Amino acid sequence: MKKLAIAIFVFFAVLSALIYFTKARQYEAYIFEEKSSVVKKYQFNPNLANAREFDNLPGISSKLAQAIINDRAMNGRFNSIDDLMRVKGIGPTKLANIREYLTMQAL
């Protein structure tokens, strides 16, 4: 009985040591891993976007987002990003601010 207790103790001691050293190495890997300087920008197609996606753009209010959706429904799809200027409230400056978030590719 005493040998069984010693064997169980040794087993758990070795198991604990293995877990400890494995966790320590994983933590070190996270510390020394270089961070990427590249920031991915979220892009979406204005012909497929909903009002919430437009509302998240800088300078676009929920009212203007709904106006974009309504214009798209009334006048058809946007053939280019510049076609967004047909929506009242979007001028050259506002379009320049949101252009990097838009793409005409089907994603």
MMTF fields as JSON, N, C-alpha, C and O atoms, coordinates in Angstrom:
{
  "mmtfVersion": "1.0.0",
  "mmtfProducer": "UNKNOWN",
  "numBonds": 427,
  "numAtoms": 428,
  "numGroups": 107,
  "numChains": 1,
  "numModels": 1,
  "chainsPerModel": [1],
  "groupsPerChain": [107],
  "chainIdList": ["A"],
  "bondAtomList": [4, 2, 8, 6, 12, 10, 16, 14, 20, 18, 24, 22, 28, 26, 32, 30, 36, 34, 40, 38, 44, 42, 48, 46, 52, 50, 56, 54, 60, 58, 64, 62, 68, 66, 72, 70, 76, 74, 80, 78, 84, 82, 88, 86, 92, 90, 96, 94, 100, 98, 104, 102, 108, 106, 112, 110, 116, 114, 120, 118, 124, 122, 128, 126, 132, 130, 136, 134, 140, 138, 144, 142, 148, 146, 152, 150, 156, 154, 160, 158, 164, 162, 168, 166, 172, 170, 176, 174, 180, 178, 184, 182, 188, 186, 192, 190, 196, 194, 200, 198, 204, 202, 208, 206, 212, 210, 216, 214, 220, 218, 224, 222, 228, 226, 232, 230, 236, 234, 240, 238, 244, 242, 248, 246, 252, 250, 256, 254, 260, 258, 264, 262, 268, 266, 272, 270, 276, 274, 280, 278, 284, 282, 288, 286, 292, 290, 296, 294, 300, 298, 304, 302, 308, 306, 312, 310, 316, 314, 320, 318, 324, 322, 328, 326, 332, 330, 336, 334, 340, 338, 344, 342, 348, 346, 352, 350, 356, 354, 360, 358, 364, 362, 368, 366, 372, 370, 376, 374, 380, 378, 384, 382, 388, 386, 392, 390, 396, 394, 400, 398, 404, 402, 408, 406, 412, 410, 416, 414, 420, 418, 424, 422],
  "bondOrderList": [1, 1, 1, 1, 1, 1, 1, 1, 1, 1, 1, 1, 1, 1, 1, 1, 1, 1, 1, 1, 1, 1, 1, 1, 1, 1, 1, 1, 1, 1, 1, 1, 1, 1, 1, 1, 1, 1, 1, 1, 1, 1, 1, 1, 1, 1, 1, 1, 1, 1, 1, 1, 1, 1, 1, 1, 1, 1, 1, 1, 1, 1, 1, 1, 1, 1, 1, 1, 1, 1, 1, 1, 1, 1, 1, 1, 1, 1, 1, 1, 1, 1, 1, 1, 1, 1, 1, 1, 1, 1, 1, 1, 1, 1, 1, 1, 1, 1, 1, 1, 1, 1, 1, 1, 1, 1],
  "groupList": [{"groupName": "MET", "atomNameList": ["N", "CA", "C", "O"], "elementList": ["N", "C", "C", "O"], "formalChargeList": [0, 0, 0, 0], "bondAtomList": [1, 0, 2, 1, 3, 2], "bondOrderList": [1, 1, 2], "singleLetterCode": "M", "chemCompType": "L-PEPTIDE LINKING"}, {"groupName": "LYS", "atomNameList": ["N", "CA", "C", "O"], "elementList": ["N", "C", "C", "O"], "formalChargeList": [0, 0, 0, 0], "bondAtomList": [1, 0, 2, 1, 3, 2], "bondOrderList": [1, 1, 2], "singleLetterCode": "K", "chemCompType": "L-PEPTIDE LINKING"}, {"groupName": "LEU", "atomNameList": ["N", "CA", "C", "O"], "elementList": ["N", "C", "C", "O"], "formalChargeList": [0, 0, 0, 0], "bondAtomList": [1, 0, 2, 1, 3, 2], "bondOrderList": [1, 1, 2], "singleLetterCode": "L", "chemCompType": "L-PEPTIDE LINKING"}, {"groupName": "ALA", "atomNameList": ["N", "CA", "C", "O"], "elementList": ["N", "C", "C", "O"], "formalChargeList": [0, 0, 0, 0], "bondAtomList": [1, 0, 2, 1, 3, 2], "bondOrderList": [1, 1, 2], "singleLetterCode": "A", "chemCompType": "L-PEPTIDE LINKING"}, {"groupName": "ILE", "atomNameList": ["N", "CA", "C", "O"], "elementList": ["N", "C", "C", "O"], "formalChargeList": [0, 0, 0, 0], "bondAtomList": [1, 0, 2, 1, 3, 2], "bondOrderList": [1, 1, 2], "singleLetterCode": "I", "chemCompType": "L-PEPTIDE LINKING"}, {"groupName": "PHE", "atomNameList": ["N", "CA", "C", "O"], "elementList": ["N", "C", "C", "O"], "formalChargeList": [0, 0, 0, 0], "bondAtomList": [1, 0, 2, 1, 3, 2], "bondOrderList": [1, 1, 2], "singleLetterCode": "F", "chemCompType": "L-PEPTIDE LINKING"}, {"groupName": "VAL", "atomNameList": ["N", "CA", "C", "O"], "elementList": ["N", "C", "C", "O"], "formalChargeList": [0, 0, 0, 0], "bondAtomList": [1, 0, 2, 1, 3, 2], "bondOrderList": [1, 1, 2], "singleLetterCode": "V", "chemCompType": "L-PEPTIDE LINKING"}, {"groupName": "SER", "atomNameList": ["N", "CA", "C", "O"], "elementList": ["N", "C", "C", "O"], "formalChargeList": [0, 0, 0, 0], "bondAtomList": [1, 0, 2, 1, 3, 2], "bondOrderList": [1, 1, 2], "singleLetterCode": "S", "chemCompType": "L-PEPTIDE LINKING"}, {"groupName": "TYR", "atomNameList": ["N", "CA", "C", "O"], "elementList": ["N", "C", "C", "O"], "formalChargeList": [0, 0, 0, 0], "bondAtomList": [1, 0, 2, 1, 3, 2], "bondOrderList": [1, 1, 2], "singleLetterCode": "Y", "chemCompType": "L-PEPTIDE LINKING"}, {"groupName": "THR", "atomNameList": ["N", "CA", "C", "O"], "elementList": ["N", "C", "C", "O"], "formalChargeList": [0, 0, 0, 0], "bondAtomList": [1, 0, 2, 1, 3, 2], "bondOrderList": [1, 1, 2], "singleLetterCode": "T", "chemCompType": "L-PEPTIDE LINKING"}, {"groupName": "ARG", "atomNameList": ["N", "CA", "C", "O"], "elementList": ["N", "C", "C", "O"], "formalChargeList": [0, 0, 0, 0], "bondAtomList": [1, 0, 2, 1, 3, 2], "bondOrderList": [1, 1, 2], "singleLetterCode": "R", "chemCompType": "L-PEPTIDE LINKING"}, {"groupName": "GLN", "atomNameList": ["N", "CA", "C", "O"], "elementList": ["N", "C", "C", "O"], "formalChargeList": [0, 0, 0, 0], "bondAtomList": [1, 0, 2, 1, 3, 2], "bondOrderList": [1, 1, 2], "singleLetterCode": "Q", "chemCompType": "L-PEPTIDE LINKING"}, {"groupName": "GLU", "atomNameList": ["N", "CA", "C", "O"], "elementList": ["N", "C", "C", "O"], "formalChargeList": [0, 0, 0, 0], "bondAtomList": [1, 0, 2, 1, 3, 2], "bondOrderList": [1, 1, 2], "singleLetterCode": "E", "chemCompType": "L-PEPTIDE LINKING"}, {"groupName": "ASN", "atomNameList": ["N", "CA", "C", "O"], "elementList": ["N", "C", "C", "O"], "formalChargeList": [0, 0, 0, 0], "bondAtomList": [1, 0, 2, 1, 3, 2], "bondOrderList": [1, 1, 2], "singleLetterCode": "N", "chemCompType": "L-PEPTIDE LINKING"}, {"groupName": "PRO", "atomNameList": ["N", "CA", "C", "O"], "elementList": ["N", "C", "C", "O"], "formalChargeList": [0, 0, 0, 0], "bondAtomList": [1, 0, 2, 1, 3, 2], "bondOrderList": [1, 1, 2], "singleLetterCode": "P", "chemCompType": "L-PEPTIDE LINKING"}, {"groupName": "ASP", "atomNameList": ["N", "CA", "C", "O"], "elementList": ["N", "C", "C", "O"], "formalChargeList": [0, 0, 0, 0], "bondAtomList": [1, 0, 2, 1, 3, 2], "bondOrderList": [1, 1, 2], "singleLetterCode": "D", "chemCompType": "L-PEPTIDE LINKING"}, {"groupName": "GLY", "atomNameList": ["N", "CA", "C", "O"], "elementList": ["N", "C", "C", "O"], "formalChargeList": [0, 0, 0, 0], "bondAtomList": [1, 0, 2, 1, 3, 2], "bondOrderList": [1, 1, 2], "singleLetterCode": "G", "chemCompType": "PEPTIDE LINKING"}],
  "groupTypeList": [0, 1, 1, 2, 3, 4, 3, 4, 5, 6, 5, 5, 3, 6, 2, 7, 3, 2, 4, 8, 5, 9, 1, 3, 10, 11, 8, 12, 3, 8, 4, 5, 12, 12, 1, 7, 7, 6, 6, 1, 1, 8, 11, 5, 13, 14, 13, 2, 3, 13, 3, 10, 12, 5, 15, 13, 2, 14, 16, 4, 7, 7, 1, 2, 3, 11, 3, 4, 4, 13, 15, 10, 3, 0, 13, 16, 10, 5, 13, 7, 4, 15, 15, 2, 0, 10, 6, 1, 16, 4, 16, 14, 9, 1, 2, 3, 13, 4, 10, 12, 8, 2, 9, 0, 11, 3, 2],
  "groupIdList": [1, 2, 3, 4, 5, 6, 7, 8, 9, 10, 11, 12, 13, 14, 15, 16, 17, 18, 19, 20, 21, 22, 23, 24, 25, 26, 27, 28, 29, 30, 31, 32, 33, 34, 35, 36, 37, 38, 39, 40, 41, 42, 43, 44, 45, 46, 47, 48, 49, 50, 51, 52, 53, 54, 55, 56, 57, 58, 59, 60, 61, 62, 63, 64, 65, 66, 67, 68, 69, 70, 71, 72, 73, 74, 75, 76, 77, 78, 79, 80, 81, 82, 83, 84, 85, 86, 87, 88, 89, 90, 91, 92, 93, 94, 95, 96, 97, 98, 99, 100, 101, 102, 103, 104, 105, 106, 107],
  "secStructList": [7, 2, 2, 2, 2, 2, 2, 2, 2, 2, 2, 2, 2, 2, 2, 2, 2, 2, 2, 2, 2, 2, 2, 2, 2, 2, 2, 2, 2, 2, 2, 2, 1, 7, 7, 7, 7, 7, 7, 7, 7, 7, 7, 5, 7, 6, 6, 6, 7, 7, 2, 2, 2, 2, 2, 6, 1, 6, 6, 7, 7, 2, 2, 2, 2, 2, 2, 2, 2, 2, 2, 2, 2, 2, 2, 7, 7, 7, 1, 1, 4, 4, 4, 4, 4, 4, 1, 6, 6, 7, 7, 2, 2, 2, 2, 2, 2, 2, 4, 4, 4, 5, 7, 1, 1, 7, 7],
  "xCoordList": [0.812, 0.0, 0.862, 0.537, 1.955, 2.86, 3.52, 3.72, 3.853, 4.474, 3.492, 3.887, 2.228, 1.202, 1.057, 0.93, 1.076, 0.966, 2.167, 2.009, 3.358, 4.57, 4.508, 4.882, 4.042, 3.948, 2.957, 3.217, 1.831, 0.849, 1.411, 1.211, 2.117, 2.729, 3.747, 3.746, 4.607, 5.627, 4.961, 5.379, 3.927, 3.221, 2.68, 2.881, 2.003, 1.428, 2.484, 2.295, 3.59, 4.678, 5.276, 5.526, 5.507, 6.052, 5.046, 5.421, 3.782, 2.75, 2.66, 2.534, 2.721, 2.682, 3.883, 3.745, 5.057, 6.263, 6.153, 6.523, 5.651, 5.484, 4.508, 4.764, 3.407, 2.43, 3.041, 2.857, 3.763, 4.376, 5.352, 5.298, 6.248, 7.254, 6.65, 7.138, 5.616, 4.949, 4.267, 4.366, 3.583, 2.919, 3.942, 3.706, 5.068, 6.096, 6.643, 6.88, 6.842, 7.354, 6.332, 6.692, 5.079, 4.05, 3.995, 3.838, 4.122, 4.097, 5.278, 5.128, 6.446, 7.636, 7.477, 7.951, 6.823, 6.623, 5.773, 6.004, 4.795, 3.96, 4.718, 4.485, 5.603, 6.354, 7.306, 7.417, 7.989, 9.019, 8.509, 9.28, 7.256, 6.696, 6.579, 6.056, 7.062, 7.003, 5.587, 4.842, 5.237, 3.92, 3.98, 4.977, 2.913, 2.838, 2.507, 1.669, 3.167, 2.884, 1.805, 1.404, 1.343, 0.324, -1.053, -1.36, -1.861, -3.217, -4.16, -4.13, -4.986, -5.926, -7.141, -7.702, -7.52, -8.698, -9.858, -9.722, -10.979, -12.187, -12.752, -12.991, -12.967, -13.547, -14.832, -14.963, -15.768, -16.998, -17.473, -17.079, -18.314, -18.869, -20.135, -21.043, -20.212, -21.396, -22.687, -23.776, -22.58, -23.77, -24.323, -25.472, -23.509, -23.928, -24.081, -24.535, -23.714, -23.672, -25.06, -25.961, -25.186, -26.423, -26.177, -25.052, -27.233, -27.134, -26.162, -25.481, -26.088, -25.182, -23.722, -22.929, -23.362, -21.988, -21.65, -20.568, -22.564, -22.334, -22.246, -21.434, -23.074, -23.108, -21.78, -21.448, -21.032, -19.738, -18.617, -17.527, -18.861, -17.835, -17.681, -18.648, -16.459, -16.264, -17.024, -16.91, -17.796, -18.523, -19.874, -20.564, -20.265, -21.555, -22.502, -22.255, -23.566, -24.56, -25.546, -25.531, -26.39, -27.377, -28.389, -28.904, -28.669, -29.583, -28.974, -29.658, -27.7, -27.02, -26.851, -26.937, -26.614, -26.509, -27.818, -27.816, -28.919, -30.219, -30.473, -31.112, -29.983, -30.125, -29.353, -29.806, -28.19, -27.407, -28.19, -28.27, -28.763, -29.547, -30.757, -31.073, -31.427, -32.603, -32.223, -32.933, -31.114, -30.656, -30.337, -30.663, -29.701, -29.36, -30.626, -30.666, -31.647, -32.907, -33.648, -34.263, -33.581, -34.308, -33.568, -34.194, -32.254, -31.483, -30.622, -29.942, -30.637, -29.846, -28.455, -28.091, -27.712, -26.388, -25.413, -25.595, -24.383, -23.297, -22.289, -21.826, -21.942, -20.982, -19.54, -18.627, -19.349, -18.021, -18.205, -19.317, -17.145, -17.212, -17.597, -18.256, -17.189, -17.538, -19.036, -19.523, -19.78, -21.234, -21.915, -23.073, -21.237, -21.819, -22.084, -22.878, -21.419, -21.617, -23.005, -23.408, -23.741, -25.109, -26.054, -27.18, -25.6, -26.394, -26.206, -25.079, -27.321, -27.252, -26.613, -27.059, -25.559, -24.837, -23.443, -22.64, -23.151, -21.808, -21.159, -21.595, -20.118, -19.358, -17.964, -17.663, -17.112, -15.754, -14.941, -14.182, -15.087, -14.307, -14.757, -13.931, -16.05, -16.579, -16.259, -15.937, -16.348, -16.029, -14.555, -14.209, -13.692, -12.258, -11.982, -11.085, -12.747, -12.552, -12.994, -12.445, -13.981, -14.493, -14.017, -14.278, -13.325, -12.911, -12.08, -12.23, -11.211, -10.332, -11.099, -10.57, -12.331, -13.139, -14.048, -14.731, -14.055, -14.954, -14.186, -13.051, -14.82, -14.245, -15.392, -16.507, -15.123, -16.159, -16.076, -16.873, -15.133, -15.008, -16.078, -16.453, -16.56, -17.505, -16.703, -15.899, -16.914, -16.134, -16.843, -16.32],
  "yCoordList": [-1.179, 0.0, 1.252, 2.25, 1.182, 2.321, 2.581, 3.734, 1.518, 1.655, 2.291, 3.092, 1.934, 2.503, 4.004, 4.791, 4.392, 5.807, 6.586, 7.703, 6.02, 6.67, 6.782, 7.814, 5.74, 5.747, 6.824, 7.537, 6.931, 7.946, 9.337, 10.237, 9.518, 10.807, 11.19, 12.325, 10.26, 10.523, 10.838, 11.75, 10.076, 10.304, 11.732, 12.426, 12.167, 13.511, 14.598, 15.689, 14.32, 15.294, 15.507, 16.645, 14.422, 14.521, 15.21, 16.051, 14.86, 15.475, 16.977, 17.77, 17.365, 18.791, 19.531, 20.646, 18.921, 19.553, 19.732, 20.778, 18.724, 18.835, 19.943, 20.712, 20.031, 21.084, 22.45, 23.38, 22.574, 23.852, 24.324, 25.478, 23.433, 23.837, 24.069, 24.915, 23.347, 23.569, 24.929, 25.658, 25.277, 26.578, 27.712, 28.748, 27.529, 28.568, 28.833, 29.985, 27.795, 27.983, 28.673, 29.511, 28.336, 28.988, 30.475, 31.304, 30.806, 32.202, 32.958, 34.094, 32.346, 32.991, 33.223, 34.232, 32.312, 32.47, 33.701, 34.417, 33.943, 35.117, 36.406, 37.428, 36.367, 37.568, 37.971, 39.156, 37.015, 37.328, 37.378, 37.663, 37.111, 37.165, 38.616, 39.454, 38.915, 40.283, 40.644, 39.813, 41.866, 42.35, 42.864, 43.445, 42.642, 43.098, 44.589, 45.065, 45.302, 46.729, 46.982, 48.124, 45.918, 46.052, 46.004, 45.073, 46.985, 47.039, 46.761, 47.456, 45.75, 45.42, 46.337, 46.539, 46.869, 47.722, 46.891, 46.127, 47.057, 46.37, 47.101, 48.307, 46.39, 46.989, 46.254, 45.054, 46.982, 46.354, 47.01, 48.128, 46.301, 46.761, 47.576, 47.068, 48.827, 49.646, 49.1, 49.47, 48.229, 47.632, 46.485, 46.081, 45.957, 44.821, 45.179, 44.354, 46.383, 46.773, 47.13, 47.526, 46.973, 47.397, 48.731, 49.23, 49.294, 50.613, 50.608, 51.605, 49.527, 49.457, 49.565, 50.227, 48.924, 49.015, 50.448, 50.949, 51.094, 52.492, 53.389, 54.313, 53.115, 53.92, 53.847, 54.777, 52.783, 52.634, 53.416, 53.528, 53.95, 54.727, 56.097, 56.649, 56.653, 57.977, 59.051, 59.146, 59.853, 60.949, 60.573, 61.43, 59.317, 58.872, 58.634, 57.767, 59.39, 59.219, 58.118, 57.64, 57.733, 56.703, 57.22, 56.451, 58.514, 59.116, 59.092, 58.774, 59.424, 59.397, 57.96, 57.7, 57.038, 55.63, 55.15, 54.437, 55.538, 55.151, 55.837, 55.259, 57.06, 57.76, 57.043, 56.994, 56.486, 55.714, 54.473, 54.157, 53.777, 52.57, 52.93, 52.229, 54.013, 54.435, 54.83, 54.49, 55.541, 55.929, 54.698, 54.636, 53.732, 52.495, 51.753, 51.161, 51.786, 51.118, 51.848, 51.214, 53.177, 53.961, 54.054, 53.959, 54.236, 54.508, 53.339, 53.452, 52.258, 51.095, 51.11, 52.006, 50.109, 49.896, 51.025, 51.781, 51.112, 52.06, 51.389, 50.286, 52.039, 51.464, 51.725, 51.003, 52.752, 53.052, 53.701, 54.076, 53.827, 54.464, 55.937, 56.498, 56.556, 57.961, 58.167, 59.279, 57.126, 57.248, 57.543, 57.961, 57.341, 57.665, 59.164, 59.582, 59.963, 61.413, 61.822, 62.966, 60.924, 61.253, 61.292, 61.777, 60.784, 60.836, 62.21, 62.66, 62.871, 64.186, 64.035, 63.239, 64.818, 64.753, 64.163, 64.234, 63.582, 63.05, 63.899, 63.912, 64.6, 65.422, 64.859, 63.771, 65.589, 65.09, 64.832, 63.864, 65.676, 65.501, 64.27, 63.474, 64.117, 62.959, 61.668, 60.653, 61.709, 60.528, 60.17, 58.991, 61.171, 60.909, 60.263, 59.428, 60.642, 60.078, 58.623, 57.87, 58.216, 56.85, 55.933, 54.73, 56.492, 55.706, 54.475, 53.426, 54.581, 53.464, 52.285, 51.175, 52.513, 51.445, 50.764, 49.792, 51.271, 50.753, 50.063, 50.422, 49.081, 48.393, 47.985, 47.743, 47.914, 47.497, 45.998, 45.473, 45.327, 43.877, 43.165, 43.617, 42.072, 41.247, 40.424, 39.578, 40.661, 39.979, 38.794, 38.112],
  "zCoordList": [0.0, 0.0, 0.0, -0.644, 0.726, 0.803, -0.561, -0.946, -1.28, -2.604, -3.595, -4.442, -3.482, -4.354, -4.091, -5.029, -2.836, -2.485, -2.999, -3.49, -2.896, -3.401, -4.923, -5.48, -5.596, -7.055, -7.524, -8.494, -6.832, -7.189, -6.955, -7.771, -5.838, -5.538, -6.612, -7.089, -6.991, -8.012, -9.353, -10.067, -9.68, -10.937, -11.003, -12.0, -9.961, -9.963, -9.868, -10.404, -9.197, -9.125, -10.508, -10.905, -11.246, -12.605, -13.521, -14.339, -13.386, -14.2, -13.921, -14.854, -12.677, -12.32, -12.886, -13.388, -12.81, -13.345, -14.857, -15.389, -15.539, -16.988, -17.355, -18.281, -16.648, -16.917, -16.647, -17.431, -15.547, -15.195, -16.264, -16.69, -16.702, -17.676, -19.056, -19.806, -19.398, -20.679, -20.693, -21.68, -19.627, -19.541, -19.554, -20.176, -18.88, -18.843, -20.245, -20.607, -21.022, -22.391, -23.274, -24.1, -23.112, -23.912, -23.589, -24.486, -22.335, -21.928, -22.502, -22.953, -22.492, -23.053, -24.546, -25.068, -25.235, -26.676, -26.952, -27.927, -26.099, -26.298, -25.992, -26.637, -25.036, -24.677, -25.797, -26.112, -26.398, -27.367, -28.804, -29.72, -29.008, -30.357, -30.801, -30.065, -32.002, -32.506, -32.913, -33.434, -32.673, -33.068, -34.499, -34.927, -35.214, -36.593, -36.618, -35.852, -37.494, -37.629, -38.683, -38.909, -39.319, -40.355, -39.701, -38.957, -39.973, -39.455, -40.619, -41.634, -40.465, -41.522, -41.417, -40.34, -42.535, -42.578, -43.102, -44.058, -42.462, -42.882, -44.089, -44.027, -45.176, -46.372, -46.728, -46.488, -47.298, -47.749, -49.037, -49.37, -49.74, -51.01, -50.71, -50.052, -51.178, -50.886, -51.492, -51.053, -52.488, -53.085, -52.247, -52.429, -51.327, -50.512, -49.04, -48.247, -48.671, -47.256, -46.723, -47.463, -45.416, -44.757, -44.048, -44.018, -43.485, -42.854, -41.679, -41.439, -40.962, -39.799, -40.228, -39.559, -41.335, -41.825, -42.243, -41.937, -42.932, -43.314, -42.079, -42.033, -41.095, -39.875, -39.11, -38.373, -39.267, -38.59, -39.26, -38.699, -40.43, -41.123, -40.475, -39.95, -40.511, -39.901, -40.681, -41.903, -39.957, -40.575, -41.154, -41.706, -41.044, -41.576, -40.405, -39.566, -40.351, -39.287, -39.69, -40.824, -38.755, -39.076, -40.101, -40.912, -40.059, -41.035, -42.442, -43.414, -42.539, -43.837, -44.332, -45.533, -43.415, -43.802, -44.413, -45.416, -43.813, -44.365, -45.698, -46.577, -45.862, -47.141, -48.242, -49.386, -47.905, -48.888, -49.306, -50.494, -48.339, -48.642, -49.499, -50.46, -49.152, -49.925, -51.35, -52.296, -51.51, -52.854, -53.694, -54.879, -53.067, -53.777, -54.208, -55.287, -53.371, -53.711, -54.84, -55.698, -54.83, -55.833, -57.168, -58.223, -57.138, -58.353, -58.819, -59.839, -58.121, -58.528, -57.916, -57.155, -58.268, -57.68, -58.001, -58.956, -57.181, -57.424, -58.343, -58.053, -59.447, -60.39, -59.974, -60.373, -59.177, -58.641, -57.274, -56.901, -56.556, -55.243, -55.39, -54.514, -56.487, -56.737, -56.887, -56.682, -57.24, -57.377, -56.05, -56.036, -54.954, -53.648, -53.505, -52.662, -54.329, -54.25, -54.733, -54.525, -55.365, -55.768, -54.565, -54.676, -53.421, -52.193, -51.557, -51.35, -51.251, -50.622, -49.24, -48.414, -49.012, -47.737, -47.879, -46.949, -49.034, -49.283, -50.365, -51.516, -49.972, -50.898, -51.079, -50.589, -51.778, -52.042, -50.773, -50.717, -49.763, -48.531, -47.762, -47.314, -47.611, -46.881, -47.625, -47.007, -48.948, -49.748, -49.602, -49.522, -49.568, -49.393, -48.033, -47.916, -47.007, -45.668, -45.562, -44.757, -46.365, -46.257, -47.387, -47.36, -48.372, -49.54, -49.168, -49.795, -48.165, -47.801, -47.21, -47.144, -46.783, -46.197, -47.221, -46.899, -48.445, -49.469, -50.589, -50.902, -51.174, -52.33, -53.245, -52.783, -54.507, -55.446, -55.746, -56.524, -55.142, -55.319, -54.511, -53.429, -55.029, -54.289, -53.281, -53.672, -52.013, -50.973, -50.431, -49.55]
}
